[in-house]
Amino acid sequence: MTLVFVDVDGTLIAPPGSEPAFILHLFRSGTLRARQLLAVGAFMGRYSRQFGAQTFKKNKAYLAGLKVGAVAALAAEFVVRTIRPRLRHWMLDRLAEHRCRGDRLILLTGTPDFIAAAIGRLVGADRIYASRCAETGGRFVAAPPLQHPFGPEKVAAAASICRQLGVPLHRCVAYADAVDDVPLLTRVGHPVAVCPAPGLRRVAMACNWEILEDPVTARVAALDACGLLPTQRRRSHGGRRFGAD
């Protein structure tokens, strides 16, 4: 049995990320009000020294005071309506191949668990390990997440899951898109960089890791590199070559 760790934002779906999109959805629907906006500002002031550049990622205070069950229901509906059409079909095909081989799919993501759980149901994930937001009395509170797999924390989470299931981490597969995922990718046996950001692309190329690209984008870039695109299209493409940073 092989464990397959899959990131969500930038990997299963193209930017923008699922959580920012959900926040915008909550704002447009009137769910987020003055209390939540004030809580976000207060969180930044209180925790910016502790978390530094990661304060924005840790800030889940936009949920302050909202009922946990109500948010989960909103997230499930949001994922079906908004995220499902954005799932990369070629990534779904790759995951289907893993399932056919008997591999176990694990979503390992910093997005909140109420979003990740709904995405997991769509893609047939066997397990979800995502950010778990602080709550009390059935309502979210403006505190750092109790669980936030990001960077080195993803490695610890993956190692813990491997121990539970009796599978060595070096026999696992991992799909990710950002340079922050390098600690995990360097530990697994088969790292895959998906539409990688420039920093991860450099590492992936240097380490000879597999790189997956959007087939349409890759074809357009290849045609552009060969000078086969119409002049106007080439100009709109910005003149950049595939893989250029």
Rosetta blueprint (number, residue, H / E / L):
1 M L
2 T L
3 L E
4 V E
5 F E
6 V E
7 D L
8 V L
9 D E
10 G L
11 T L
12 L L
13 I E
14 A L
15 P L
16 P L
17 G L
18 S H
19 E H
20 P H
21 A H
22 F H
23 I H
24 L H
25 H H
26 L H
27 F H
28 R H
29 S L
30 G L
31 T L
32 L L
33 R L
34 A H
35 R H
36 Q H
37 L H
38 L H
39 A H
40 V H
41 G H
42 A H
43 F H
44 M H
45 G H
46 R H
47 Y H
48 S H
49 R H
50 Q H
51 F H
52 G H
53 A H
54 Q H
55 T H
56 F H
57 K H
58 K H
59 N L
60 K L
61 A H
62 Y H
63 L H
64 A L
65 G L
66 L L
67 K E
68 V H
69 G H
70 A H
71 V H
72 A H
73 A H
74 L H
75 A H
76 A H
77 E H
78 F H
79 V H
80 V H
81 R H
82 T H
83 I H
84 R H
85 P H
86 R H
87 L E
88 R L
89 H H
90 W H
91 M H
92 L H
93 D H
94 R H
95 L H
96 A H
97 E H
98 H H
99 R H
100 C H
101 R L
102 G L
103 D L
104 R E
105 L E
106 I E
107 L E
108 L E
109 T E
110 G E
111 T E
112 P E
113 D H
114 F H
115 I H
116 A H
117 A H
118 A H
119 I H
120 G H
121 R H
122 L H
123 V H
124 G L
125 A L
126 D L
127 R E
128 I E
129 Y E
130 A E
131 S E
132 R E
133 C L
134 A L
135 E E
136 T E
137 G L
138 G L
139 R E
140 F E
141 V L
142 A L
143 A L
144 P L
145 P L
146 L L
147 Q E
148 H L
149 P L
150 F L
151 G L
152 P H
153 E H
154 K H
155 V H
156 A H
157 A H
158 A H
159 A H
160 S H
161 I H
162 C H
163 R H
164 Q H
165 L H
166 G L
167 V L
168 P L
169 L H
170 H H
171 R H
172 C L
173 V E
174 A E
175 Y E
176 A E
177 D L
178 A L
179 V H
180 D H
181 D H
182 V H
183 P H
184 L H
185 L H
186 T L
187 R L
188 V L
189 G L
190 H E
191 P E
192 V E
193 A E
194 V E
195 C L
196 P L
197 A L
198 P H
199 G H
200 L H
201 R H
202 R H
203 V H
204 A H
205 M H
206 A H
207 C H
208 N L
209 W L
210 E E
211 I E
212 L E
213 E L
214 D L
215 P H
216 V H
217 T H
218 A H
219 R H
220 V H
221 A H
222 A H
223 L H
224 D H
225 A H
226 C L
227 G L
228 L L
229 L L
230 P L
231 T H
232 Q H
233 R H
234 R H
235 R H
236 S H
237 H L
238 G L
239 G L
240 R L
241 R L
242 F L
243 G L
244 A L
245 D L
